[in-house]
Amino acid sequence: MKEVSRILQKPMLNREEYASLILARLQEEFPRLREDFPKHVVQSCYIDNLLPTELALEIVQAFPDKSTMTLKKSMRENKYVAAQMDRYAPVLEEIIYAFQDPRIVQIVTEITGIQGMVPDDRLYAGGISLMAHGNFLNPHLDNSHDKDRERYRVLNLLYYVTPDWSHEQGGNLELWDDGPKGSPREITSHFNRLALMATHEKSWHSVSEVTVDRSRCCVSNYYFSDQPLENHEYFHVTSFRGRPEQPVRDLLLQGDIALRQGLRKVFKKGVVENKHVYNKTDADKADGEEQKLI
């Protein structure tokens, strides 16, 4: 506790200090988290009050205006994302990379039982996301691999930071244990809540439509592994489906899956480069230019 008190006295925390606080909370609820995670087809668990309230508020207050983020809008999804973290408040980069601290990777490995996990410092599909009124994510499977199709994506870490967020406001994580034609269970995007979710061939998930004129903010990380969670090798693109009440959209999205899956079999890294990564070269170059000015 002395270490926690010392950390909280500092004006702005770095990633190692955030990681120390996160580690302490995960250790406190370790038995429950380890018991909860394997209970469902889409393995998952969550923990509330991850950080002291004042620190979680600092994170959400640092979120950029959605106009500075990338809007991903189609019949598959409607949300704002960003991964080029040097463009935003430093606290956001620090909290993102706190989840990549070796101590956090180790305890998450012990909670989930998933071996050989490594974080992604390029933030492929990670970083920060924001969902405003009308935004949603249809039921989908995440891309099975990393950007270069070398490792399997095996775990999502989703940290929600919007105060006073209730289930009725939408923007909740939906987990479809019986597939996209079934009924989902939900994890509400409550303030200061961290959700862990396994990703594999059956991990269908979605985000319900935001119904209020507010922004639901999330810090996202993904862990990868040389080994798949299934007992065989597999590959699939990010695969969206319609909700049960969207039969026409579902047919269109199934065609979309088939087309993109076929293209990826021919072009290993895709036809269009996925730009949702942290381009460290640009960041390093910008740092160099700043040093020259100094």
N, C-alpha and C positions, 0 to 999 in steps of 0.2 A: 504493500500500500504506500510505503514511502516513495517508491519509484513512480507510482501514479501521481502522487501529490506533486513531486518535483516536475514532472512533465507538464502538468496543468498550470504551473506558474509561468510557463514560457509564453510569449505573445503569439507566436505562430509555430505550430509543430511541423517537424519534418517527417518523412515517410517512416523512418525507424521508430519515432516516438508514437505515431499513430499505430504502427504495428504492435507496439508493446501494449497499448490499451486494448486493441482488438484481441490480442492473444489472451489477455487477462479475462475478458468476457467469455471467450470460447472455452477457456479452461473451467470457468465457473459452471457452465452448462454442458460440459463435455458429455457426461453420461446420457442426458436426455437427447442431445443432438445425434449421438452415435446410435441410439435406439430408434429414433424417429426416421433417420435417413433411408433405411432399406425397406420400409413398410409398404411401399407402393410400386407400381410398374415404372412410373416416372419418379425415381428416387429423389427425395427432397427433404429439407428441414429448414427451419428459420430460427433466428434469435433476435429478440427485441432489445432496445436500449444498448445498442452496440458500443456507442461512444457516449461520453458525458453530453448532456443536452446542448450546452453552449457550443461545443465543438461541432456537433451535427448541424446546428443553426448556422455556424460560420460557413460550412460547406455549401448549404443550399443558397445562402446569400451571395456566394461567389459564382453561382451559375450564370452563364451569359444569357443575353436575350436570345430568344429563338431565331431572330432574324440573322444572327451571326453563325447559326448552325446549318447543317445540311438537311433539307427536307426530303425524306424518302416517302413518296406518295404514289400509290397505285391501288389496285383492288386487293393486293396482298397485304399492304401495310400503309400506315400514315403516322409518321413520327419524325422527330428531329434528333440528329446524332452529331457527334464531333469526336475526333480522335487526335487532331493536331494540337496537343495540349499546350505547347509553348505560346499559343495565341490567347490563352485564357489566364485567369487568376492562378498564381502558383499553388494555392492550397488544393486546387482540383487535381493537379498532377501528383501532388504529394499523397493525397488519400488514395488515388488509383493505384499507385505503386506500393502503397502500404500492404495491399493485398497480395503483392508479389514477393514480399519479404520471405526468406526461407523458413522462418519460424511459423508464419501463417500457412505456407504450403505444407509444412510438416504436420501441423495439428489438423488441417483440413483433410490431409491424407489419412490420418488416424480416425477422424470422424466418419469419413465416407468409405474407407477401405479401398479406395482407388489408388493403385500403386503407380509409381513412375510419373507422376504429374509434374509438368513444368509450366510456369506462367509465360505469357507472351508480352515481351517488352515493346513490341510494335503495335500492340492493341488492335489486332485484326478483329474487326466487328465490335471491339470494346470501347472504352473511354467513358463518355457521358451521353445520356439520352434524356430527352424531354418530350412529354406527351401533353398536348393542350386539348382544349375542347374539340371533340369529334375525332381525335386521334385514336388509333387502334392497331393491333397486330392480329391477323387471322391465325387460326391453328396452323402450326408449322413444325417441321424438323429443322434444326440448325444444320448448316453445312457440316458434313461429317469430319472435315479436315481443316488444317490451317491454311494460310494463304498459298503456300507452295505445295500443298497436298503431300506433306511429309509426315505429319503427326495427326492422330485422331483428336478431335475435340471431345473432351470427356466431362467437363464440369463448367457450369455457369455460376458466377458469384454476383448477385444483384443487391446493391445497397441502396435503399430508398430513403430519401432525405427531405421530403416535403412535409412540413408541419400540418397537424390537424387533418390528415388525409383519412377519409372514411371509406368503407366498402361501397356505399351508395354513390360515391363520386366516380366510380369506374377506375380504369387504369390498373386493374388487379391482375396478378399472374394467375392464369388458368392452366391446370395440368390435366391432360386428357388421358387418363390411365387406360381407358377402353378405346382409344383412338378418336379421330375427329368426328365420328358419327355417334359417339357416346355422350356422356354428360361430364363436364369438368369439375374437379374440386378447385378451390380457390385459395390463394394466399394474398390477402389484402396488402396493398403497398403502404403499410403504415410507416409513419415517420421513424427513422433511426432503426429500421429493420433490415437485417441481412438475410437473404434467401440463398440457399445452395440447391442446385438442381443438376442432376446427371443428364448428359446428352448422349443419345445412342439412337438406334433404329426405331425405337418405340416411344421416344420422349417427346410426344406431341404436346405443344404448349402454345399459349396465346396470351394476349393482353386485352381485356374488355375495354370497350369504348369509353373514353373520358366524357363525362356528362356535365361537367361544370366548367366555368370560365376561369380555370386555374391551370397551373403547370405541375405535372407530376414528374419529379426529377429523380434520376437514378444514376449511380456510379456502377459501371459494369466491367467485369474481368472474366476471362475464359482461361481455363487450364487445358493443356494438351498432353498427350501421351503417345509413345511409340506403339502401345497396345490398345486395341479397341475394347470397349466394355462388353461387347458380345464375344462369343467363343469362336468367331470367324471374322475374316476380313470383309469389309464392305466400303462402299463409297456412295454418297448421294449429295446432290446440290441442296441448298436451302429450299425446302419443299413446302409450299403453302397449299392449304385446302380451304374450302368454304366451310362455314359453320353449318350445323344441321338445318337451319332455316334458310340457307343460301344454296339451293340445289344447282341453279344455273351458274353461279360463281364457282361452285365446286367443280363442275365439268370444265369450265374454262381454265381453272388453276391446275387441274390434272393434266390438261394438254400442255400448259406452260411447264410443268415439271418434266414431262416427257421430252419436250423440245430442248430445254436447258441441260437435262441429263445427257441427252444424245450429243450435244455440242461439247460437253465437258469430257466425254469419252474420247473425242477426237482431239480436242485442245485441252491438254492437261491443266493449264493454268487459266483457262477461260478465254473467251473471245475479247471481252472488255476487261481491262485491269480494274480490280476492286480497289478504289482509292481510300477506303475506310481503314487506314492504317496511320500510325504515327510516323511521319517521315522524319526520322532523326537527322538525316543529312541536312535537310532544310533548317532544322532547329540548331544544329551545330554550326552551320554556316552563319545563321543570324547571330549566334553568340560570338562568333569570330569577328563579325563586322562591328558588333557593339564594343568589343575589346579594342579594336582599332580606333574607334571614336574616343574611348577613354584615354 
